[in-house]
Amino acid sequence: MTTGPDEAARVVVYSKPGCHLCEDAVALVAQVCDELGQAWREVDISGDAELMRTYGEQIPVTFVDGRQHDFWRVDPTRLRRALG
């Protein structure tokens, strides 16, 4: 279940268009969050210079409950455990 910009999401994926690792991460996050009924959202960093500077070399970057959880790849087992 994705959320709007003003809704709370337990999982946030920072990504940018054209990134195949980002596409894979978003698919895994969506699957795990849907299974567990948890809210998530994707943030496109390409339009934000500060986010690009901070995360541009690590994307996709996944946060759970406001804390960095993973980068480059999402481990679905580890994500389930973090959301459990």
N, C-alpha and C positions, 0 to 999 in steps of 0.2 A: 504494500500500500504506500504509494508516494504521498507526499504532503505538499501543501502550498508553502510559499515563503514565510508566512507568519505562523505556521503550525509547527509544533514540536516534532522533531524526528530523532529517534534514538541513533540512527545510522545516517551519516553524511558521507558521500563520495565526491571528492574533488577530482575533476576530470577536464578534458578539453576535446573538442571535435577532432576526428581523424586519428584518435589514439586507440589502437586495437586492444591494448591492455585495459584501457578504460571501459571499452565495450564489454570485455569479458568480466571485469569486476562488477559493473553495473548489473549484468545478467545474474551473477552469483548472489549479489546482495539482494536483488529483487526476489530471487527464488527463496533464499533463507528467510528474509523478512516476511514474505508472504506466508511461508510455512508456519512461522511463529506469530503472525499477526502483529508485527512491529512496523512502525512508521519509518520511512527512509526518504532521502532526497538526494539528488545529484546537483552539484554546483559546478558550472562551467567557469573555469578560471581564466579562460582566454581573454576576457574583457576586463580583467582586473590586474593592473601592473603589480600590485603588492602580492596578490595570491600567486601570480606567475613567478615572481622572484622567490617566494617562499617554497612553493610546491612544484614548480615547473619541471624539475629534474627527477621528481619522485612519483609523479602521477601514474596511475591513480593512487590517491591517498584516501584511506578510509578512517573515519572517526566513529567511535561508539560512545554515546553519552558524553560528548564533548572532548573526549581524549583520543589522541591518535592511536589507531589500532593496527593498521597495516599500510604498506605502500607497495607498489608495483603489482602485487598479486593478492588475491583474497583467498584465505584458507577457509572453506565453508564450515569445517568442524570447529575451528577456533572461533569463528564468528558466532556460531550457534552457542558455544560455551559462554562467550562474552554476553550474549543476550539472555542466557538462561537464568 
